[in-house]
Amino acid sequence: MRIWRDKVSGPMHILHCGYGAGSLVVPQLVKPFLSKRIPKTASKFYIQNCLNQSTTATNLTVSMTNSSSMSSTTEQPENNHFEYGYLIVMAINLAIAAVFYLYFCCNRHETTDSVEQHEQSELQIKTLKQIFSFHSCSPGHPWYAGIIFFFLFVWFYIAVGGQMVFANYLYSYTRDLLCLSKSHAANIQSTFWFGFTAGRFSGFIAAIWIPMKVLIFIEAGGNLASALVLYFNPSNMTVVWVFSCVSGFFVGPLYPTGIAWANRYITMTGVAYTITLIGGSLAGVSFTVAIGWLFEHKGPAPFMAFVLGYSALACLLAICMHLVARTRGDKYEREEIEEDNQSPTKLRDSQF
């Protein structure tokens, strides 16, 4: 962000494309190792919504129930080796990490730049109070920075939580409610990640012409619109297929857009960036637990209501963030105005 300054939005979006591109591949890696669902191993909601709707499935359920006391059954569940997918992803991560590690080992050198040494000495002098002070993010306006950070924390909580909901439970939703096969469900999951990656790449392009204060409303509004369509058509397979991709398109850029938006109004220090990561991490825990509890006790039906709820909250949050930020305006625009006001003074001083 220090390198790109007011042009950071594009690089921030393209940098985060890697997350979506990797997630796009994972469902396709895992689906060969998943077992098919039979009454003995399926969830009660899968049996209720899918198996019990056909006569043959009902007979199969009764047959499996009656034979449960027997030492063996005629139909045994397939071996479920989904852990192989984790092993494949782990191997890829280790291979890429090894490249970074080798690069680090082969290119280590002592820093001799006096400017960098001066910056390091300044960091060592800072006290803990100075490090966590809002003055460093908005000099002279700590309360302004504090309010911005509060909204940012909630924004990243919503942005990461939103993608976690789809990432962790869209597959189960399409299996337990739409009764899709594991292959089709995995394809819908990949479709979501395709939209997710496309949205972040589109953010990279759109940021060239569209200001961040406008782009953040486009993404939040699009996310809410797609959530409304899904909420009113929860069992339509075509709608779920298409608008899962659309939802991914709009929820994907929310995280990098939040960082780029914050950079326009306050100085994003290392501690400031850490706060955004904490908000996202808490979402990964709480959102997953909440939607998991709903799936276990209420079934897949509340899934779309949950999506609609966080989408509406994201829109409300974008409005609140804008209302607070506009009280001081864009920091880069303020810097340009200050430079323009100082330039005539500098010119007169040089003449004397």
C-alpha positions in Angstrom: 0.0 0.0 0.0 2.9 2.3 0.6 4.3 1.6 -2.9 1.0 2.1 -4.8 -0.6 4.7 -2.5 -3.8 6.0 -4.1 -3.5 3.4 -6.9 -3.5 0.4 -4.5 -7.0 -0.8 -5.3 -6.1 -2.6 -8.5 -3.1 -4.4 -7.2 -5.0 -5.3 -4.0 -7.7 -7.0 -6.0 -5.4 -8.9 -8.4 -3.3 -10.1 -5.4 -6.3 -11.6 -3.8 -7.4 -13.4 -7.0 -5.1 -16.3 -6.0 -7.3 -17.3 -3.2 -10.3 -17.7 -5.4 -8.4 -19.4 -8.2 -7.0 -22.0 -5.7 -10.5 -22.6 -4.2 -11.9 -23.1 -7.6 -9.8 -26.2 -8.1 -10.3 -27.8 -4.7 -13.9 -29.1 -5.2 -12.8 -30.9 -8.3 -9.8 -32.4 -6.5 -11.9 -33.7 -3.6 -15.1 -35.0 -5.3 -13.5 -38.3 -6.6 -12.8 -39.2 -3.0 -16.3 -38.6 -1.6 -18.7 -41.5 -1.0 -22.2 -41.6 -2.2 -25.0 -41.0 0.3 -27.1 -43.9 1.4 -29.7 -44.0 4.3 -27.2 -45.5 6.8 -24.7 -42.6 6.4 -26.9 -39.7 5.2 -28.2 -36.9 7.3 -31.8 -36.9 8.4 -32.6 -33.9 6.1 -31.1 -35.7 3.1 -33.4 -38.7 3.9 -36.4 -36.4 4.4 -35.9 -34.2 1.4 -34.4 -36.6 -1.1 -34.6 -40.3 -0.3 -38.2 -40.4 1.1 -39.6 -38.7 -2.0 -39.3 -41.8 -4.2 -40.9 -45.2 -3.5 -37.7 -47.1 -4.2 -35.8 -44.8 -1.8 -38.5 -45.3 0.9 -38.3 -49.1 0.5 -34.6 -48.9 0.7 -34.8 -46.9 3.9 -37.1 -49.5 5.5 -34.9 -52.3 4.3 -31.8 -50.7 5.8 -33.6 -50.1 9.1 -34.9 -53.6 9.4 -31.5 -55.1 8.6 -29.6 -52.8 11.1 -29.7 -55.6 13.7 -28.0 -58.0 11.4 -24.2 -58.5 11.4 -23.9 -57.4 7.8 -25.9 -55.5 5.2 -26.4 -56.0 1.5 -25.3 -52.4 0.8 -22.2 -51.0 2.5 -21.2 -47.4 2.4 -18.3 -46.6 0.2 -15.0 -45.7 1.7 -14.8 -41.9 2.1 -11.3 -40.7 1.5 -11.8 -37.0 1.4 -8.6 -36.5 3.4 -6.7 -37.2 0.2 -7.9 -33.8 -1.1 -6.4 -32.2 1.9 -3.1 -34.0 1.3 -3.0 -32.9 -2.3 -3.6 -29.2 -1.3 -1.0 -29.5 1.4 1.6 -30.9 -1.0 1.0 -28.0 -3.4 1.3 -25.5 -0.6 4.6 -27.0 0.6 6.0 -27.0 -2.9 5.2 -23.3 -3.3 6.4 -22.4 0.2 9.7 -24.2 -0.6 10.3 -21.9 -3.6 9.8 -18.8 -1.3 12.2 -20.3 1.3 14.9 -21.1 -1.3 14.6 -17.6 -2.7 15.0 -16.2 0.8 18.1 -18.4 1.6 19.8 -17.6 -1.7 19.3 -13.8 -1.7 20.0 -12.8 1.9 22.2 -9.7 2.2 22.9 -7.1 4.8 20.9 -3.8 4.5 23.2 -0.9 4.0 20.7 1.7 3.0 20.9 4.5 5.6 17.2 5.4 5.0 16.0 1.9 5.9 18.3 1.9 8.9 16.8 5.2 10.1 13.3 3.8 9.7 14.2 0.7 11.7 15.6 2.8 14.5 12.4 4.8 14.6 10.4 1.7 14.9 12.5 0.5 17.8 12.0 3.7 19.7 8.2 3.6 19.5 6.4 2.6 22.7 3.5 0.1 22.9 1.1 3.0 23.4 2.3 4.7 20.2 2.0 1.5 18.2 -1.6 1.1 19.1 -2.5 4.8 19.0 -5.0 5.9 16.4 -2.9 9.1 15.9 -0.6 7.2 13.6 -3.5 6.3 11.3 -5.1 9.8 11.3 -2.8 12.4 12.9 -4.8 14.9 15.0 -8.1 13.0 14.6 -7.9 9.8 16.7 -11.6 9.6 17.2 -12.2 9.7 13.5 -9.7 6.8 13.0 -11.3 4.9 15.9 -14.7 5.0 14.4 -13.4 4.1 11.0 -11.6 1.1 12.5 -14.8 -0.1 14.3 -16.7 -0.1 11.0 -13.7 -1.8 9.2 -13.6 -4.5 11.8 -17.3 -5.3 11.3 -16.8 -4.9 7.5 -14.1 -7.6 7.3 -16.1 -9.7 9.7 -19.0 -9.7 7.2 -16.8 -10.0 4.1 -14.9 -13.0 5.2 -17.9 -14.5 7.0 -20.0 -14.2 3.8 -17.5 -16.2 1.7 -17.1 -18.7 4.5 -20.8 -19.5 4.5 -20.7 -20.4 0.8 -17.3 -22.1 1.0 -18.3 -24.4 3.8 -22.0 -25.1 3.3 -23.1 -24.5 -0.3 -22.1 -28.1 -1.2 -24.2 -29.5 1.7 -27.1 -27.2 0.8 -27.3 -28.5 -2.8 -27.0 -32.1 -1.6 -29.5 -32.0 1.3 -32.1 -29.7 -0.2 -31.7 -29.9 -4.0 -30.7 -33.6 -3.9 -27.9 -33.2 -6.4 -25.2 -35.8 -6.9 -21.8 -35.3 -5.4 -20.4 -34.4 -8.8 -23.0 -31.7 -9.6 -22.8 -30.3 -6.1 -19.0 -30.0 -6.4 -19.5 -28.3 -9.8 -21.8 -25.7 -8.2 -19.2 -25.1 -5.5 -16.6 -24.5 -8.2 -19.0 -22.2 -10.0 -19.2 -20.1 -6.8 -15.4 -19.9 -6.7 -15.3 -19.0 -10.4 -17.6 -16.0 -9.8 -15.5 -15.2 -6.7 -12.3 -15.1 -8.7 -13.9 -13.2 -11.6 -15.3 -10.6 -9.2 -11.8 -9.9 -7.8 -10.3 -9.7 -11.2 -13.1 -7.4 -12.3 -12.4 -5.2 -9.3 -8.9 -4.9 -10.5 -10.2 -3.5 -13.8 -13.1 -1.4 -12.4 -10.8 0.3 -9.9 -9.0 2.1 -12.8 -12.1 4.2 -13.5 -14.5 3.8 -10.6 -13.7 5.5 -7.3 -13.6 3.3 -4.2 -16.4 5.2 -2.5 -18.6 4.1 -5.4 -17.2 0.7 -6.0 -17.9 -0.4 -2.4 -21.6 0.4 -2.9 -21.8 -1.5 -6.2 -20.3 -4.6 -4.7 -22.5 -4.5 -1.5 -25.6 -3.7 -3.5 -24.9 -6.5 -6.0 -24.4 -8.9 -3.2 -27.7 -7.9 -1.6 -29.6 -8.2 -5.0 -28.2 -11.7 -5.6 -29.1 -12.8 -2.0 -32.7 -11.6 -2.6 -33.0 -13.7 -5.7 -31.6 -16.8 -3.9 -33.9 -16.2 -0.9 -37.1 -16.2 -3.0 -35.9 -19.1 -5.2 -34.2 -21.5 -2.7 -35.2 -24.7 -4.4 -34.8 -23.7 -8.1 -31.6 -25.5 -9.2 -31.0 -23.2 -12.2 -31.4 -20.1 -10.0 -29.1 -21.5 -7.3 -26.5 -22.5 -9.9 -26.5 -19.1 -11.7 -26.8 -16.8 -8.6 -24.3 -18.8 -6.6 -21.8 -17.6 -9.2 -23.3 -14.1 -9.1 -23.0 -14.0 -5.3 -19.4 -15.1 -5.5 -18.8 -12.3 -8.0 -19.9 -9.7 -5.6 -18.8 -11.2 -2.3 -15.3 -12.0 -3.5 -14.1 -8.3 -3.9 -15.5 -7.2 -0.5 -12.3 -8.0 1.3 -9.7 -6.3 -1.0 -12.2 -3.4 -1.6 -12.4 -2.8 2.2 -8.6 -2.5 2.4 -8.3 -0.2 -0.6 -11.3 1.9 0.7 -9.6 2.3 4.2 -6.4 3.3 2.5 -8.2 6.3 0.9 -9.2 7.7 4.3 -6.6 6.6 6.9 -3.1 5.4 7.0 -3.1 1.6 7.1 -0.2 0.6 9.5 0.8 -2.9 10.3 -1.3 -2.9 13.4 -4.3 -1.6 11.4 -4.0 -4.4 8.8 -3.8 -6.9 11.7 -7.1 -5.6 13.0 -8.7 -6.5 9.6 -7.2 -10.0 9.8 -8.6 -10.5 13.3 -12.1 -9.5 12.2 -11.9 -11.9 9.3 -10.6 -14.7 11.5 -13.4 -14.3 14.0 -15.9 -14.5 11.2 -14.3 -17.8 10.1 -15.1 -19.2 13.5 -18.4 -17.7 14.4 -20.1 -17.8 11.0 -19.1 -21.4 10.6 -20.4 -22.4 14.0 -23.7 -20.5 13.5 -24.6 -21.9 10.1 -23.3 -25.3 11.2 -25.8 -25.3 14.2 -28.6 -24.3 11.8 -27.8 -27.1 9.4 -27.7 -29.6 12.2 -30.9 -28.6 14.0 -33.0 -26.8 11.4 -31.7 -28.2 8.1 -30.5 -26.5 5.0 -33.6 -24.3 4.6 -32.3 -21.3 6.7 -29.2 -21.1 4.6 -30.5 -18.5 2.2 -32.0 -16.4 5.0 -28.6 -16.3 6.6 -27.0 -15.2 3.3 -29.7 -12.4 3.0 -29.0 -11.3 6.5 -25.3 -10.7 6.2 -25.8 -9.1 2.7 -28.3 -6.6 4.1 -25.9 -5.8 7.0 -23.0 -5.2 4.5 -25.1 -2.6 2.6 -26.0 -0.8 5.9 -22.4 -0.9 6.9 -21.2 0.6 3.6 -23.6 3.5 4.1 -22.4 4.1 7.7 -18.7 4.0 6.6 -19.3 6.5 3.8 -21.1 8.9 6.2 -18.2 8.9 8.6 -15.5 9.1 6.0 -17.0 12.0 4.1 -16.6 14.2 7.2 -12.9 14.5 6.4 -12.7 13.3 2.8 -10.1 11.5 0.8 -6.7 11.8 2.4 -4.9 11.9 -1.0 -7.2 14.7 -2.2 -6.4 16.5 1.1 -2.7 16.1 0.4 -3.0 17.5 -3.1 -5.0 20.5 -1.8 -2.3 21.2 0.9 0.5 20.9 -1.7 -1.4 23.4 -4.0 -1.8 25.8 -1.1 1.8 25.6 -0.1 3.3 25.9 -3.6 2.6 29.7 -4.0 4.3 30.3 -0.7 7.3 28.2 -1.7 7.5 30.2 -5.0 7.5 33.5 -3.2 10.2 32.3 -0.8 12.4 31.2 -3.6 12.1 34.6 -5.3 13.5 36.3 -2.2 
